[in-house]
Amino acid sequence: LSELKTAPFLVDLSDWMDWENRFFYALGPWPDFVNTFWIESGDAQALGAHLLEVQLGRHVKLPLKHSPHDFVDALSKFDALEAAAIVISMAVESSSVSAL
């Protein structure tokens, strides 16, 4: 799970972690891992992140902590990736899109 904690926001997590080569044989396919260890166990709080499925079997990480103030802070740091992740996370929370 440390790989998930260090993963940047808004990247395909299975690609970023090189799941097929590094974890597949020990933990099985990425979608099965997500269903078992993320959805069923509710580890969003433990990792401090939500997962958003952007395509079948492809997930990106979003921050749990998000507010307009967090968005302004990200913009003031010129961190476009964090700012985008915060906006998307706020949209997920408002039920505009679904997250895991």
RATADA-V705039 format. One record per residue. RES is the residue in three letters. OMEGA is omega in radians with two decimals (none if undefined). D_CENTER is the distance of its C-alpha to the mean C-alpha in whole Angstrom. Layout:
res=<RES & RES>
omega=<OMEGA & OMEGA>
d_center=<D_CENTER & D_CENTER>
This chain:
res=<LEU & SER & GLU & LEU & LYS & THR & ALA & PRO & PHE & LEU & VAL & ASP & LEU & SER & ASP & TRP & MET & ASP & TRP & GLU & ASN & ARG & PHE & PHE & TYR & ALA & LEU & GLY & PRO & TRP & PRO & ASP & PHE & VAL & ASN & THR & PHE & TRP & ILE & GLU & SER & GLY & ASP & ALA & GLN & ALA & LEU & GLY & ALA & HIS & LEU & LEU & GLU & VAL & GLN & LEU & GLY & ARG & HIS & VAL & LYS & LEU & PRO & LEU & LYS & HIS & SER & PRO & HIS & ASP & PHE & VAL & ASP & ALA & LEU & SER & LYS & PHE & ASP & ALA & LEU & GLU & ALA & ALA & ALA & ILE & VAL & ILE & SER & MET & ALA & VAL & GLU & SER & SER & SER & VAL & SER & ALA & LEU>
omega=<3.11 & 3.07 & 3.12 & -3.14 & -3.09 & -3.14 & 3.08 & 3.06 & 2.95 & 3.00 & 3.07 & -3.02 & -3.13 & 3.07 & -3.08 & -3.14 & -3.08 & -3.02 & -3.05 & -3.09 & -3.01 & -2.98 & -3.03 & -3.04 & 3.13 & -3.00 & 3.12 & -3.12 & -3.14 & -3.12 & 3.10 & 3.10 & -3.14 & -3.13 & -3.08 & -2.97 & -3.12 & -3.07 & -3.04 & -3.10 & 3.14 & -3.07 & -3.14 & 3.14 & -3.12 & -3.13 & 3.13 & -3.08 & 2.95 & 2.95 & 3.08 & 3.10 & -3.08 & 3.00 & -3.14 & 3.10 & 3.13 & -3.04 & 3.01 & -3.14 & 3.10 & -3.14 & 3.00 & -3.12 & 3.13 & 3.11 & 3.05 & 3.12 & 3.09 & 3.12 & 3.13 & 3.10 & 3.12 & 3.11 & -3.14 & 3.07 & -3.08 & 3.14 & -3.08 & -3.13 & 3.11 & 3.13 & 3.13 & 3.13 & 3.13 & 3.13 & 3.14 & 3.12 & 3.08 & 3.10 & 3.10 & -3.12 & -3.14 & 3.13 & 3.05 & 3.07 & -3.09 & 3.07 & 3.08 & none>
d_center=<12 & 13 & 12 & 8 & 9 & 11 & 8 & 8 & 6 & 7 & 8 & 9 & 8 & 11 & 13 & 12 & 12 & 15 & 15 & 18 & 20 & 19 & 18 & 19 & 22 & 21 & 19 & 19 & 17 & 13 & 14 & 16 & 14 & 11 & 14 & 16 & 14 & 11 & 12 & 16 & 15 & 13 & 11 & 9 & 12 & 13 & 9 & 9 & 6 & 5 & 4 & 6 & 9 & 10 & 13 & 15 & 13 & 10 & 7 & 4 & 1 & 4 & 7 & 9 & 12 & 13 & 17 & 19 & 20 & 17 & 17 & 21 & 20 & 17 & 20 & 23 & 21 & 21 & 17 & 16 & 13 & 12 & 14 & 13 & 9 & 11 & 13 & 11 & 9 & 13 & 14 & 12 & 13 & 17 & 16 & 17 & 14 & 12 & 9 & 9>
